[in-house]
Amino acid sequence: MKKTHIILLVLIAAAIAVLISFMGDVTTYDTVTSAKEKPGKFVHLIAKVEKNSLDYDPVKDPNYLSFTAVDSIGNSIKVVYRNTKPTDMEKSERLVLKGRVEGNHFECRDILLKCPSKYKDDMNAAKKDLGTAVNYETK
């Protein structure tokens, strides 16, 4: 074999190894049921906070938050987050919870808030303003 062929094979093998290593880091969104089937494995859950289930007392322990999360199918699990409560968590449409199922609860490491769109309710007003701007330019 020529040196160029050997170098080419080594580069291809290295590229395959890099792709395989990145595939291990790729995570998908799980439901509560599928997360319970993978205890101890790091998963991402998309869920909503069940109303009146927040347990957070900043005076007692500012780094402890627990609540019940409900996924889109309707399954629920208790979530424990050992950090300060994210601002406006109650107003969020959905949460992305990153963590592991440990025992009968979800030990959350990070919470991402999916906030409601501030533009959703103002679409008619935006169309009206856009129409006014177009009419102004044509005059």
N, C-alpha and C positions, 0 to 999 in steps of 0.2 A: 504494500500500500504506500501511496505517496504521503508525504508529510501534510499536505493540504487536506487530504481525506481524513487523516487521524485528527487533525485540529478541528475540522468540521464536525466529526463525530463527538468529540469532547464538548464542543460548544452546544450541540444539540442535546447531549445528555445533561449538561448544566442547565439549559433552558427548561427541560422537562422537570428537573429536580426543583427549580425555583417555582414553577407552576404548581407542582404538587404541594410544596410547602405553603403557598398562598391559599390553596383549596382548604387546608386545615383551619385557616382563620375565618373563612366565610361562614356566617351564621344566618339562619333564616328566622322568621318570626314564628313562634310556636303558640299553640293554644294551651290552656291550663292543663287539659288532659294529656297532651303530648309532652308537656314539661314535667308532669308528674311521672311519666314513664321513663324519664331521663334524670333520676335523682343525682345530684352532685355535678351535673354537666351544665356549663354556662349556656344560657338561652336568653332570647329576647321575647318578651310577652307584650302584646298590644292589648290593653284593657281599659276599662273605665273604673272610677272609684265608686263603690257602692255608697249610696247616700247614707249619712249618719253612721258611717263605720270608722271615721277617722279617730285615732287615739294619739293625740299629740299634746303634751304638756311641757312647754318650754321652761317653766319654773322648776319642775321636777327633774326633767332630763331633756335638754334641748337637742340631743343627738339620738333620739328614739322616736320613730314614727311608725305606726302600724295602721293598716286599713285592709278592707276586703276589696280585692280586684275582681271584676267580672269581665270575661272575654266576650267576643261577638257571638259566641254560641250560647252563652248563658252560664257557663261553668265559672265557679268562683274559687278563690284561694286567699288565705291570709297572707299579707305582705308585711315584712319587717324591713324597715329602712333605717340604718344607723347613721343618720346624718340629719342636718336641719331640714325642715319641711320646705319644699320649693314654694316660692311665692305664687299665689293665685292657683294653687293646685286644684282647688274645688271648681274653678271656672273652666278648667281644661276639658276639651271634648274627649280626648283619649290620652293615654300615657304609654310610653314605651319603657318597659321595665327590664333592666339588664341584671341578671343574677342567676341564682341556682335554687332548685327545690331542695330543702333540707328538712327531712321529716314531714311534718304536716303543714309547713309554711314555705313561702318563697322568700329567701334571703336576698334582698335587693341591694345591688352595689351602686346603681345609677338610675336616675329617673329623668326621662326626657318628656317635656310637656308638648302636646299637640294642641295648640291654642285655636280657638274658633277664629275663623276669618273675619277680620273687622270690615271687610269689603262686601261680605255676603248680603247684609241687610241694605247696603247703600248702592246696590246695582242700579236701581231705577233712578236714583239721584245722580249717579255717575253718567248714565245714558242721557238724562235731561241736560246736565252740564255740557256734555259732549255735543249734543244737538244745538245748544245755545252758542257754543263756540263756532260750530260750523256755519250757523246762520249769520253770525257776526262777520265772519270772513267773507261771505258771499255778498254782503251789502256794500 
